[in-house]
């Protein structure tokens, strides 16, 4: 089961988003900006709504993305009434808002719960009540077998979005989840942190553990995966891309000639390797050419869904019992040279 290069198979000439009203929560973040850039380049939406709570980031985005279809909504996913107002007439929702920093979540668990769990509930409620057609929530590899508070809240969020298909009922909104690993160069990730240290003259980079591995995906690949999943989804799936892994020491080598590093120890709530498809879910996991689907563990009170065939007609197959998609056991690792080209 080799990880793929994530070259998109879905036609970039599709018109799914044309004439539609689209809202993205957390839309002024790294993913949101790349998503907006991609939508404006490929489609002609009626409205493209950035919903986030950071007025400065929104102001900065407006200097770059000021097309007639753009709308900017100051709001927090903790605020149900504000979400409902923003979702009037919206067709598609991408839920990207979250508190994501693992150590910060360990020290501020209630705040993380309010945004990642209560906020997810609010997005679901607003989407159903305002007649949204499709919703995709962004997840994380840390939601699989979580050992930290952030991962636990995202697992709860994933469960909420899957179960939301029952709440919506027959003919109502469809909800799915996209789960992927570390995004190259996103805000708060290790790449810009390392780059800053190097610019300041560092001759050795901090590594939490020299055996650490991570799944690796670019922002554009993440955006493409979400766009493709809107066309593939039946509702209730967790989509997991087949992507390469990296070794943290290879990342250091790609950024700092000689690859000098010093070990600082694993941070609170941090894993040595990440998992995206847990072995406990192997009986629910389907393998497609470029992605996996984790089927819902619950039955929906609507028409039966055959998840082995995507809405685009792609055919999957069950994985072997006990299969686990683990960054440390992934058959495809990027070399330092390949990491450097992506970073």
Secondary structure, 3 states (H helix, E strand, C coil): CCCCCCCCCCCCCCCCCCCCEEEEECCCCHHHHHHHHHHHHHCCCCEEEEEECCHHHHHHHHHHCCCCCEEEEECCCCCHHHHHHHCCCCCEEEECCCCCCHHHHHHCHHHHHHHHHHHHHHHHHHHHHCCCCEEEEECCHHHCCCCCHHHHHHHHHHHHHHHHHHHHCCCCCEEEEEECCEECCCCCCHHHHHHHHHHCCCCCEEECCCCCEEEEECHHHHHHHHHHHHHHCCCCCEEEECCCEEEHHHHHHHHCCCCCEEECCCCCCCCCCCEEECHHHHHHEEECCCEEEECCCCCCCCCCCCCCECCCCCECEECCCCCCEECCCCCCECCHHHHHHHC
